[in-house]
Amino acid sequence: MRKSRPRVAIATCAGYEDLKADDRLLCEALEARGAEARSVVWNEEGPSWEGFDLCLVRSTWDYHEEHQAFLAWTRRVAGATTLHNPADLIAWNSEKTYLRELGTAGVPTVPTVWVECGSEGDIEEVLSREGWEEAVIKPVVDLGAKNLHRVRTGDGSARQALATVLARHDAIVQPFLPSLEEHGESSLIYIDGAFSHAVRKRPAEGDFRVQSIWGGTVERAEPDAEQVEVAAAALAFLERPPLYARVDLVADLDGNPAVIELELIEPNLYLVTHPAAAEALAEAALLRVDIHPDRDVLQ
């Protein structure tokens, strides 16, 4: 019987080829440590997940389009090999309702109104009650601000946007935060529960969406004490430290840091801004591998 090397699948999607530098860095770091690593498109036919010792969910950036199929895939893979982050954590994090749980637990989050499909309330009344002249409406399941709508009270845009979102999923309504245009978002990255590095994401001129697909830019940053405290509170809510996590923070309407997203499924960890993080992630991942010497080689 041959001596096995850890076999690691880096789960990805079919698109975004120019944005997967993180995956390449991670693959190199794993192979430098004796692992066999390769990227595998999560929903393609063919991969035998039993043939891997570990599957890392990294750039599955289309999962929101096949939400239930993706969750079923995580359970299937978790039954065949070790999956990180775990399937139950992914399921919890895949709907933005987790923000309600964080807020209830005292973690500072962006104020949110939750609207379920079939609700008959008037969105204009909601915005008036909350005192929000501008708001953002988005699905409870979404990624990369792809189905997000920025609306104003009184011009009909809120009703139309809410109807569009509710046709897809339950919705969340949040105040538009001017700080997004002015300062963007801060992202704090954690590996195995330990703070690794941080970046600031800024929108393109004239936009407020910070994602690169909308022209946003990223730069290394140092978080302040308040941001670190809020991010730590968000992670402390979890039962155990995940292998990887990204906490996205914005300045709320009062200028205080608040969680806008806790990313535990497929976050860009911006390893290219801090290559040592790829090494740390590879080290931590391989510590979680259960090697099976009788498994077939990578297909």
C-alpha positions, 0 to 999 in steps of 0.5 A, spaced: 500 500 500 502 506 498 503 512 503 498 517 502 499 524 502 493 528 504 488 529 498 485 536 498 479 539 494 478 546 493 471 547 492 470 553 487 465 555 481 465 555 474 466 563 473 470 568 476 477 565 473 480 572 474 478 573 481 481 566 484 488 568 486 487 566 493 485 559 491 492 559 487 495 561 493 492 556 498 493 550 493 501 552 493 501 552 500 498 546 501 502 542 496 508 545 499 506 541 505 506 535 502 498 535 500 495 533 493 490 539 492 486 541 486 480 546 485 474 542 483 467 545 481 462 544 486 456 542 482 460 539 476 459 531 475 464 527 476 468 528 482 468 522 487 468 526 494 470 520 498 477 520 494 479 526 498 481 527 505 478 534 506 474 539 502 475 546 503 469 551 500 473 557 498 470 560 491 463 557 490 460 564 488 454 562 485 451 558 491 446 563 492 443 561 485 442 554 487 441 555 494 438 548 496 442 544 491 448 547 494 446 545 501 444 538 499 451 538 496 455 540 503 451 535 506 453 530 501 460 532 501 460 532 509 458 525 509 464 523 504 469 526 507 471 532 512 468 539 510 470 546 512 467 550 514 462 544 516 455 543 513 451 546 519 455 552 519 454 553 512 447 552 512 446 557 518 450 562 515 447 562 508 441 566 510 442 573 513 437 571 518 443 569 522 444 577 523 438 577 527 441 572 532 447 576 532 443 582 534 439 579 539 445 576 542 448 584 543 453 584 537 452 591 534 449 589 527 446 594 521 439 595 523 434 591 519 427 590 518 425 583 516 420 582 510 417 575 509 414 572 502 407 574 502 407 579 507 402 585 506 405 591 510 406 597 506 414 598 505 413 606 505 410 605 512 416 601 514 421 606 512 417 612 515 417 609 521 424 607 521 426 614 519 430 612 513 429 616 507 434 612 503 434 604 504 437 598 501 433 592 500 436 585 498 434 578 499 435 574 505 439 569 500 444 573 496 451 574 494 456 580 492 450 585 492 447 582 486 440 583 487 441 589 492 436 595 491 438 602 493 431 606 494 428 612 496 422 614 500 416 617 496 418 615 489 415 608 488 422 605 488 421 601 494 415 598 493 418 596 486 424 593 489 421 589 495 416 586 490 422 584 485 426 581 491 420 578 494 419 574 488 425 571 489 426 570 497 424 573 503 427 580 504 431 584 509 431 592 509 436 596 512 438 604 512 442 606 506 449 608 510 453 614 507 459 611 510 459 606 505 460 611 499 465 615 504 469 610 507 467 603 504 467 597 509 472 594 513 473 586 513 477 582 518 479 575 517 480 570 522 484 563 521 482 558 526 479 563 530 485 567 530 486 574 527 490 574 521 489 581 517 484 586 515 483 590 509 478 596 507 474 595 501 472 601 497 467 602 492 468 605 485 466 613 484 459 614 484 457 607 487 456 604 494 458 597 493 465 595 495 465 588 491 470 588 485 465 586 480 462 593 481 469 596 481 471 596 488 478 596 490 481 593 496 487 595 500 491 592 507 488 596 513 489 596 520 483 595 524 482 600 530 480 597 537 472 598 537 472 594 530 476 588 533 471 588 539 465 588 535 468 582 530 470 578 536 463 579 539 461 576 532 465 570 532 464 569 540 457 567 538 459 561 534 460 554 538 467 553 536 472 557 532 471 556 524 477 554 520 476 561 516 471 567 517 471 574 515 467 579 519 465 585 514 464 592 518 461 598 516 460 605 520 452 605 522 448 611 522 451 614 529 458 612 526 460 606 530 462 599 527 457 594 526 457 587 523 454 588 516 456 580 514 459 575 518 462 571 512 463 563 513 461 560 507 466 562 501 469 569 503 474 572 499 480 572 504 484 577 501 490 572 501 494 576 496 494 582 500 497 578 506 500 571 503 502 569 510 495 568 511 495 562 505 500 559 509 497 559 516 490 557 512 494 551 509 497 549 516 490 549 520 487 546 514 491 540 514 491 539 522 484 537 520 485 532 515 483 525 517 487 521 512 485 514 509 490 510 505 485 506 502 482 511 498 483 512 490 488 517 488 485 524 485 480 522 479 
